[in-house]
Each structure stands twice: as C-alpha cells, then as structure tokens.
C-alpha cells in the first residue's frame, strides 16, 4: 500500500503495512508521519552513537584516553 508521507519534505513511498504497524507501536507514535520521523531520528542517533564509540576506541588505541586510571579507583 502506498502511504503519503508529509513533513518538511514530502514524498510518496511504498511501506510494508505490517512493519509500519509494528514500528508505530514500538516507537509510540500515533501517525505514519510521526513514525517515519521518529524512525529517521532513531537511525541518525544510532549512527552518531556508533561513530562516537568508534572515535573513543581510536582514542583508547592511540593512548589519548586511558581507562586504567578509572579501573584503579574501584
């Protein structure tokens, strides 16, 4: 089924009805537009967190960050 999606940008997209219904429930939204916007924000946030973890791992590998100092305190 084709669902109109309206926000700052408008598009007509074909969405999986079962996935749409489950996403609406999981994201706690009340509309298709709200679900799409919430899903987009979740994807962006998840990717940003993953990039931050990757940067932290690089810093640890380079010796910029040393977690052993924290371990010594416990």
Secondary structure, 3 states (H helix, E strand, C coil): CEEEECCCCCEEEECCHHHHHHHHHHHCCCCHHHHHHHHHHHHHHHHHHHHHHHHHHHHHHHCCCCCHHHHHHC
